């Protein structure tokens, strides 16, 4: 089954029932993208468009006037909400190699969405700015770690480029 058809099947099987229980609509925006909007937040379910199979669940404020998928800090994936709550990401991670794996991932993401996104959709949580700050700090820590790794590499490994550059007067004729 194509991932697009499998994605539609997964959304209808795992996300539509809880949207209906909440009295919220679920709308197909385009191929590979569904949304469950509320007056408070919009939950987007999106087919992976990168190098991995699977899907994403993303939450954003319904109050954003100039929303763009390309602008940072406007939306956060379900993983960010789990991390913010001190949860382990392993509960939603499935390596998707088969259609069954795809459906398993969709089920886990729908269950996590009910637990972590629904309170935002219903307006019961108002700490989205705290999530934004948490992710900003986490990003700053990751950036420091990456810069330190770069410094370690530079200190512990001679530059390959420097090994190959010879002064002009030492060049063989």
N, C-alpha and C positions, 0 to 999 in steps of 0.2 A: 504494500500500500504506500502511496506517496506520502511524504511527510505532511504536505498541506492537508490532505484528506484525513490523515491520522490525527493531525492537530485539531481539525474541526471536530472529529469524533471525541477526542480527549476533552476538549472544552465543554462540549455538550454533556458528556458523561460525568465530569467531575466538578466543573465550575458553575454550570447553569443551575443545578439543584440548589446550591447554597445561595445563589443570587435570588432565586425564586422564593426561598424560605425567608429572605430578608425583605422581599417585596421590591427588589431592585431589578432593573432591566439589564440584559446582557446584549451587546450590539456588536456585530461584525463591522469593523471600521474599513478593513480591506483584507485581502488574502493574507493570512498569517497574523492578524491582529484583531483581538476582541477587547472590548472595554465594559466594565461594570461601573457606571457612574452613580454617584450619590451627590447630594447638595454639598458635602464636605470634602470628599476625595474621589479620585477616579483610579480604579485598579485596571491596569492594562495587562493582558495576557498575550504574549508575543512569541511567535515561533522563532527559534534561534535563527539569526541571519548570518552567523559567522561560520567558523570552521567546525563547530560541534553540533551534533544533533540534540534536539531537546527544545525546551521552551523556557521563557522567563515570566516572572510576575513582578510588576513594577507599580509603585504607588506614587501619586502626585496630588497636590492640592487642587481642588476644583476651582479655586479662586484665581488661578494663574490666568492672566489675560493674554499674554504673549508666549504661550507654551511652545517649546520646540524640543524635539528629541535630541537635538544636537547641543543644547545648552546644558552645562553642568549644574548640579545642585538644584535641579527642579524636580527630579524624581529619584526614587530609591528603590532598589530591588528588594525582594523579600529577604534575601540574605542579610542586607543591612539592618532590617528590622529584627531579625533573629540575633545578630551580633549585639545590637543595642540592648536587647533584653537578656544578654548573657547566655544565649542558647548556642548550641553546637551546630555548625553548618552541615555536619554529616547527616543530619536527619532529613535533608532535602537533596543530597547529592546522590545521583545515580549515573554511572557511566552508561550512556545510551548507545548500545550496539544493535539492538533489535527493536522491533515494534513493541514487544512486551516491555522492554526497558523504558521505552518512550512513555507508554501508558503508566508504568509504575512511577516514573518521575512526575507525570502530570497529577497522579493521585496524591503523592507526597506534597507537591506544591499547593494543590487545592486544600489539603488538610492544614498546611502551614498558613495559607491565606485566611482560612476561617479563623484560625487562632490569632494571627498577628495583623491582618489587614482589616478584618471586619470591624473592630472597634474604631478604626479611623473612618471607615465608610459610614458608620452610624453616628459619627460625631462624639463618640464616648472618650476619645483620646485627643489630647491637644498638645502633645509633646513632639510634634514633627520637627520643630526648630531644634530641639534637643538631639534628635536623630541626625539632623544636618551637622550640628556642632560635633557630635560624636564621630561622624564619618570624616569630618575635616581634620580633627585631631588624629584619627587613625591614619589618614592619608599623610599627614605631616610626619608621623612616626615612621611610616613605611618609606617616605622619601629620605629621611635621615639614615635609615638602615641601608637603602640602596646607595646613597652617597658614600657611606662608610665602606660598603663592599667595593665600590669603585676605587676608593683610596687604597684599600688593601691590595687590590689587584695591581694598581699602579706601583705600589711600594715593593710588592713581592715578585713582580714579573718585569724583566726589562722590556722596554718598548721594542717591539719587533721592528717598527719603522726606524728607530734609532740604530738598530744593529745593521740595517742595510744602507744607511746614508753614510757616504764617505766624503771627507773633504775633497775638494776638486784637485788639490795638488797630490793626493794619494791615489787618484783614479788611474787604473791601468791604461796605457796608451794603445 
